[in-house]
Amino acid sequence: MFGELIGYGDYGFVFEDETEINGPEGSVVKIMTLDTPGWECNLQQYNMFAQLMNHQDQGIRTPGLPDIFKHFRGQMDINLLNILSYMSKDTDPHAVRALRESIPVGTEYVVVIMEKLPCVATNQYCGRNLKDKGNIAEEQSVYEQMVKYLYDSGWWVRDVIDPRNVGYNLHGAPVWFDPMVARRRGFPGYSPEAIEMCHEEVDAYPSSYRKAVQDGSYFTQRHGYGLFHGETFVSRDYPQCYLCGLPAKIEVLTAVGMRNFCSNKCRGHYEGIDYGPDDYFISPKLEHQLSIVEYSPGIKLDYERDIEAKVTIKCNNCPLHFKHSFDESHVNKRGDWHKHKDEEGNAMDKEEIEYCDHDMSVIKYISNDWERAGMAAIRCHKCQLADEMSADIPEGCSNLGSQKPKWFGSEPDWEDIDWSEPPKKDDLGDEVEWEADAYQILRNHGTALTVMGRYSAINFTS
């Protein structure tokens, strides 16, 4: 039954089915532990696959999910473990150790035999263009049907954003073969512990999930770690790993162009090379995505020193955020003086040319190195005026989400503040937490006020 190892992860191992008696393309065998850490999620997925097979036997449509041929439970013995180890050693030298640690002798396991998909990530989906508009529309339609089916069948789902967890069958239809699921409340097999372990966002944001189901967004948005996990990233277009959809950390040139990955592990899976840990082989780091938060061209004065131009720049995908004041105003400056001609074709005097209402953007940057600080350059796309500045720009973007700038109010009159008692909720809003040496008012829809310590300032954030 167990053929060559195809792949493995934190929650199971997938082997070829050497019998090749199931389906036109054969089948694969997935084995998962029920004893070592992660077993709760494995049991949830196993029960979902068992229900899936039952529905398929009854003729019920199960869109976007694999055909299940057989499932069973067992207890690991030394003979089976040796067979699995032997079938794994030539595919991945690390797999044997992971297998023996995950499913040691005497532990309980579950097996699911399902259809083998001919087009998966390892063969570039048989050359399919995943960004083709027709393919995207078709895949999204099947995806929504799949999530709706699982919800109606009593399952929350996640981990379906990872391209490695989807393949295409002989008919060209997308199939999500490794969804992580958790039983919904009110259905047989529901477990609060399983929800907390396998889909903690449902437990953390129950009202948000109810609202998403009601407005339909739960069925249309792709689920990675969770439906709302992406909210920790201010930018909705943060660079994603080409394989798993998590925030990217490295950017490399592959045989088919530039690709972003979250780690050497995903890069290695994509290129078929073992790069080792991230701190062993240093891949090129992800570039910052710099944009201008605020720009002021300054003021041109006749008899006094100009009020200089100022700019505030941030990275869309990490906390990098810096300001710079230029040496002079940009008001009366242009970058295209030479292009302005009079009716005779002669260059016009600068005084005859109208000032430009500059619309600046970041055109390039250089990160810090051992000898000097970084540099960023901005340019107006209307008149091509460009200027540059020194800035503290660390190499590589962490892609951890950006932070909103804080605006500071005037210095408070400390004599008017009563420090002997905690503030009243009626005065300062909901969700007040009291500490001996600090007031802290949590975010409450509108402006949040934070007073930390006797000598700190008051921060206003929207």
VENWOBEL-V377423 format. One record per residue. RES is the residue in one letter. D_LAST is the distance of its C-alpha to the last C-alpha in Angstrom with 2 decimals. Layout:
RES:D_LAST  RES:D_LAST
This chain:
M:60.08  F:57.84  G:58.06  E:56.18  L:52.64  I:50.11  G:46.88  Y:45.09  G:41.73  D:40.22  Y:41.48  G:44.86  F:47.58  V:48.91  F:52.55  E:54.79  D:57.07  E:60.48  T:62.27  E:60.65  I:61.79  N:58.53  G:57.21  P:58.21  E:56.23  G:57.02  S:54.49  V:52.44  V:52.38  K:49.23  I:49.79  M:47.16  T:47.44  L:47.13  D:47.54  T:45.43  P:41.60  G:39.95  W:42.77  E:40.61  C:38.92  N:42.33  L:43.85  Q:41.16  Q:41.75  Y:45.50  N:45.44  M:43.45  F:46.07  A:48.84  Q:47.42  L:47.03  M:50.70  N:51.73  H:49.94  Q:51.46  D:54.90  Q:54.42  G:53.55  I:49.91  R:47.69  T:45.28  P:43.46  G:41.94  L:43.45  P:46.63  D:50.06  I:50.97  F:54.68  K:55.00  H:53.21  F:54.59  R:54.00  G:56.11  Q:56.57  M:56.65  D:60.07  I:61.28  N:62.98  L:59.92  L:57.73  N:60.28  I:60.36  L:56.59  S:56.60  Y:59.40  M:57.65  S:54.48  K:55.97  D:56.63  T:53.26  D:50.97  P:52.32  H:49.21  A:49.48  V:52.57  R:50.95  A:47.79  L:50.08  R:52.20  E:49.23  S:47.51  I:50.64  P:53.30  V:56.69  G:56.65  T:53.10  E:52.40  Y:51.18  V:50.59  V:51.71  V:50.59  I:52.69  M:50.92  E:51.52  K:51.35  L:49.22  P:50.89  C:47.77  V:45.11  A:42.91  T:45.84  N:47.89  Q:45.01  Y:45.30  C:48.73  G:47.30  R:44.96  N:42.21  L:39.06  K:37.10  D:39.61  K:38.04  G:40.83  N:40.47  I:36.70  A:37.23  E:40.10  E:38.35  Q:35.25  S:37.59  V:39.43  Y:36.27  E:34.97  Q:38.44  M:38.51  V:35.22  K:36.34  Y:39.73  L:38.38  Y:36.04  D:38.95  S:41.13  G:38.86  W:36.88  W:33.30  V:33.29  R:31.49  D:32.63  V:33.69  I:31.56  D:33.88  P:36.50  R:39.07  N:38.94  V:40.07  G:43.47  Y:45.66  N:48.88  L:52.14  H:50.93  G:47.86  A:45.47  P:42.47  V:42.83  W:40.25  F:42.59  D:40.39  P:37.52  M:36.15  V:36.28  A:35.85  R:37.63  R:35.72  R:36.16  G:39.27  F:41.22  P:44.14  G:43.18  Y:39.64  S:38.63  P:35.43  E:36.27  A:36.53  I:33.15  E:31.56  M:33.56  C:33.59  H:30.43  E:28.06  E:25.06  V:26.91  D:27.21  A:23.59  Y:22.01  P:24.82  S:22.89  S:21.18  Y:24.68  R:26.20  K:23.80  A:24.51  V:28.21  Q:28.06  D:26.34  G:28.47  S:25.90  Y:27.42  F:30.66  T:29.48  Q:27.00  R:28.70  H:28.41  G:28.36  Y:27.48  G:25.85  L:24.27  F:20.68  H:21.38  G:20.10  E:16.48  T:16.43  F:16.88  V:14.16  S:17.10  R:19.24  D:22.17  Y:22.35  P:26.03  Q:27.88  C:31.16  Y:33.96  L:35.60  C:33.22  G:29.89  L:28.01  P:25.92  A:28.54  K:29.44  I:32.54  E:33.79  V:37.57  L:40.25  T:42.29  A:45.45  V:43.55  G:40.73  M:37.44  R:35.85  N:32.78  F:33.32  C:31.49  S:34.52  N:38.18  K:39.06  C:37.66  R:39.02  G:42.37  H:42.43  Y:41.86  E:44.40  G:46.86  I:46.76  D:46.04  Y:43.77  G:43.43  P:40.35  D:37.45  D:38.62  Y:42.21  F:41.99  I:39.14  S:38.01  P:36.22  K:32.52  L:29.82  E:28.74  H:25.25  Q:23.63  L:22.33  S:20.38  I:19.20  V:15.53  E:16.56  Y:20.12  S:21.89  P:25.70  G:26.27  I:28.83  K:32.60  L:34.51  D:38.28  Y:39.33  E:36.59  R:34.86  D:32.37  I:28.63  E:28.03  A:25.97  K:22.80  V:21.01  T:18.14  I:19.07  K:17.75  C:19.55  N:18.31  N:19.73  C:19.38  P:17.41  L:19.52  H:17.66  F:19.65  K:20.15  H:23.51  S:25.26  F:28.48  D:31.71  E:31.84  S:30.36  H:30.34  V:30.84  N:34.62  K:34.88  R:35.73  G:37.00  D:39.46  W:41.68  H:44.78  K:44.15  H:44.42  K:48.06  D:49.97  E:52.51  E:55.13  G:53.03  N:52.54  A:49.32  M:47.46  D:46.61  K:43.01  E:43.01  E:43.85  I:40.90  E:37.62  Y:34.50  C:32.17  D:28.58  H:27.61  D:25.62  M:25.24  S:24.91  V:25.82  I:29.45  K:30.41  Y:29.79  I:31.98  S:30.91  N:32.01  D:35.56  W:37.89  E:38.97  R:36.01  A:32.27  G:30.75  M:30.52  A:28.38  A:29.56  I:27.86  R:29.73  C:29.46  H:30.79  K:32.18  C:34.39  Q:34.36  L:33.37  A:32.46  D:31.43  E:30.82  M:29.26  S:29.73  A:26.89  D:26.59  I:26.51  P:27.75  E:30.16  G:28.98  C:25.60  S:24.69  N:22.85  L:20.64  G:17.39  S:15.09  Q:12.23  K:9.11  P:9.89  K:8.69  W:9.05  F:11.51  G:12.62  S:16.33  E:18.66  P:18.97  D:22.43  W:23.45  E:26.52  D:24.66  I:23.10  D:25.41  W:25.51  S:28.39  E:26.69  P:23.53  P:21.04  K:21.65  K:19.50  D:20.09  D:18.61  L:15.44  G:14.66  D:15.83  E:16.48  V:17.43  E:19.33  W:21.83  E:23.42  A:26.19  D:24.54  A:20.81  Y:18.30  Q:15.47  I:13.18  L:11.84  R:8.75  N:9.77  H:8.54  G:6.25  T:5.01  A:6.77  L:9.60  T:11.98  V:15.43  M:17.76  G:21.30  R:23.02  Y:22.65  S:19.12  A:16.37  I:13.24  N:10.04  F:6.75  T:3.73  S:0.00
